[in-house]
Amino acid sequence: MLGTLAGCTTAATGGAYLLPQTTQAGAAQRSVAADAPLLEVMPVQLASYLEGGSLVYQTDDITLVQASQNLWADDLQDMLTRQLLTQLKASPAQPLSQYRIADTSLSGLKGVRLSVSLDRFIGRHDGQSVITGRWRLRGVDGSVLEEGDIQTLTPLTDDGYPALVNSLGEGWRVTGEQLAREIAKALPATADAS
């Protein structure tokens, strides 16, 4: 895999990639009462080297390479945040499924707040995609309700950038499911904070 990805950085043609959808297009939307407690999802924060628009892969234990011709077709932070919102809204986990889930652009509303920061969202020389970072859930009063590490390794099914993007997409789907379960465990203490 390393040779295939490394060769792509100098290829005359590249690609622009979107993360694959994490849920089926026709997935049923759940209805939540208008006065249900709110879970605000802050934009996913990225390490600075991930903000450049390039796919990134690790060629050895210490070297990261930003692809020059293989780029994200949309802002990576926006794609990750949208997909996380979609996954949390579709989660059947209790009591998460009883919360209104929205991004922080809804001014004037105050709720439990989820923040996620990623320090790796990359391909690796051993044929894995790597997603690492931290998440934190804060109560309405700002107190930390729960926090934890993110570490998801997903094997690539083939060589090349499309396989890397699909592997990262699958890793983000798995990460979203894990976050939904962890958040759901911490929410009962906040259910009366609507």
C-alpha positions in Angstrom: 0.0 0.0 0.0 2.8 2.4 0.8 4.1 2.3 -2.7 0.7 2.9 -4.3 0.0 5.9 -2.0 3.5 7.4 -2.3 3.4 7.3 -6.1 0.1 9.1 -6.1 1.7 12.3 -4.6 3.6 12.9 -7.8 1.0 11.6 -10.3 -0.2 14.0 -12.9 -3.8 13.4 -12.0 -5.3 13.2 -8.6 -8.7 13.0 -7.1 -11.1 14.9 -4.9 -12.8 12.7 -2.3 -15.8 12.8 0.0 -16.2 10.6 3.0 -18.7 7.8 2.3 -22.1 8.2 3.9 -22.3 6.7 7.4 -26.0 5.9 7.4 -28.4 4.7 4.7 -30.1 7.5 2.8 -33.5 6.4 3.7 -32.9 5.9 7.4 -35.9 6.9 9.5 -35.7 10.1 11.4 -36.8 9.8 15.0 -39.1 12.4 16.5 -38.1 14.1 19.7 -40.3 16.4 21.8 -39.6 20.1 21.3 -39.0 20.5 25.0 -36.5 17.5 25.2 -33.1 18.2 26.6 -30.5 19.4 24.0 -27.2 17.9 23.1 -25.1 20.4 21.2 -22.3 19.0 19.0 -19.4 21.4 18.5 -17.5 21.3 15.2 -14.9 18.5 15.2 -11.5 20.1 15.9 -8.6 18.9 13.8 -4.8 18.9 14.3 -3.4 21.7 12.2 -1.8 19.4 9.6 -5.2 17.9 8.9 -6.7 21.3 8.0 -4.9 21.7 4.7 -7.4 19.9 2.5 -5.0 17.0 1.6 -5.3 13.4 2.5 -2.5 12.5 4.9 -0.6 9.2 5.3 2.2 8.0 7.5 5.1 6.5 5.6 7.1 5.2 8.6 7.1 5.6 12.4 7.8 9.4 12.2 7.0 10.7 8.8 3.6 12.2 7.6 3.0 13.1 4.0 0.3 15.4 2.8 -0.9 14.3 -0.7 -0.4 17.0 -3.3 -3.0 15.7 -5.9 -5.4 13.8 -3.7 -7.6 16.2 -1.7 -10.8 16.3 0.3 -13.6 17.6 -2.0 -15.2 19.4 1.0 -13.9 20.8 4.2 -12.9 17.8 6.3 -14.0 19.4 9.6 -17.5 20.0 8.1 -17.8 16.5 6.7 -16.8 14.9 10.0 -19.2 17.1 12.0 -22.1 16.5 9.7 -21.6 12.7 9.8 -21.2 12.7 13.5 -24.5 14.7 13.9 -26.2 12.2 11.5 -25.0 9.2 13.5 -25.9 10.6 16.9 -29.4 11.5 15.6 -29.9 8.0 14.3 -28.6 6.3 17.4 -31.1 4.1 19.3 -29.1 4.3 22.5 -31.0 5.4 25.5 -31.3 8.1 26.7 -29.5 9.7 23.7 -32.4 9.0 21.5 -34.6 11.2 23.7 -32.3 14.3 23.2 -32.6 17.0 20.6 -29.2 16.9 18.8 -28.0 19.9 17.0 -24.8 21.7 16.0 -23.8 24.7 18.0 -25.0 27.1 15.3 -28.4 27.3 17.0 -27.9 30.5 18.9 -29.7 31.1 22.1 -30.1 27.4 23.0 -28.1 25.9 25.8 -27.6 22.2 26.4 -25.2 19.4 27.2 -22.2 20.0 24.9 -20.0 17.4 23.0 -16.6 18.3 21.7 -14.4 16.1 19.7 -10.8 16.7 18.7 -8.8 14.6 16.3 -5.0 14.4 16.2 -4.9 11.7 13.5 -7.2 11.0 10.6 -4.7 9.3 8.3 -3.6 6.3 6.4 -0.6 4.3 7.7 2.2 2.4 6.0 1.0 -0.9 7.4 -2.3 -0.8 5.5 -4.5 0.7 8.3 -6.4 3.9 8.6 -5.9 5.6 12.0 -8.3 7.9 13.8 -7.2 9.1 17.2 -8.2 12.0 19.5 -10.3 12.9 22.5 -13.9 13.6 23.2 -15.5 15.5 26.1 -19.1 15.9 27.3 -20.0 18.9 29.4 -23.1 19.6 31.3 -25.2 22.8 30.9 -23.2 24.3 33.8 -19.9 23.6 32.0 -18.8 20.7 34.3 -17.2 17.7 32.6 -19.7 14.8 32.7 -17.5 12.3 30.8 -14.5 12.3 28.5 -12.4 9.7 26.8 -9.9 8.8 24.1 -10.7 7.9 20.5 -8.6 5.2 18.8 -9.9 3.4 15.8 -7.8 1.4 13.4 -9.4 0.1 10.2 -7.7 -2.1 7.6 -7.6 -0.9 4.0 -9.3 -3.4 1.7 -7.1 -2.4 -1.3 -4.3 -0.1 -2.4 -4.8 3.5 -3.4 -6.6 6.6 -2.2 -10.2 5.4 -2.8 -9.5 2.5 -0.4 -7.9 4.9 2.1 -11.0 7.2 2.0 -13.4 4.2 2.4 -11.3 2.9 5.3 -11.4 6.3 7.0 -15.1 6.5 6.4 -15.7 3.1 8.0 -13.4 4.1 10.9 -15.4 7.3 11.4 -18.7 5.3 11.4 -17.3 2.9 14.0 -16.0 5.9 16.0 -19.5 7.5 15.9 -21.2 4.4 17.1 -18.7 4.1 20.0 -19.2 7.8 20.9 -23.0 7.4 20.9 -22.7 4.5 23.4 -20.3 6.4 25.6 -22.4 9.6 25.6 -25.6 7.7 26.3 -24.0 6.2 29.5 -23.2 9.8 30.7 -26.5 11.4 29.8 -28.9 10.2 32.5 -27.5 12.7 35.0 -28.4 15.5 32.6 -31.9 14.4 31.6 -33.5 17.0 33.8 -31.3 19.8 32.5 -33.5 20.8 29.5 
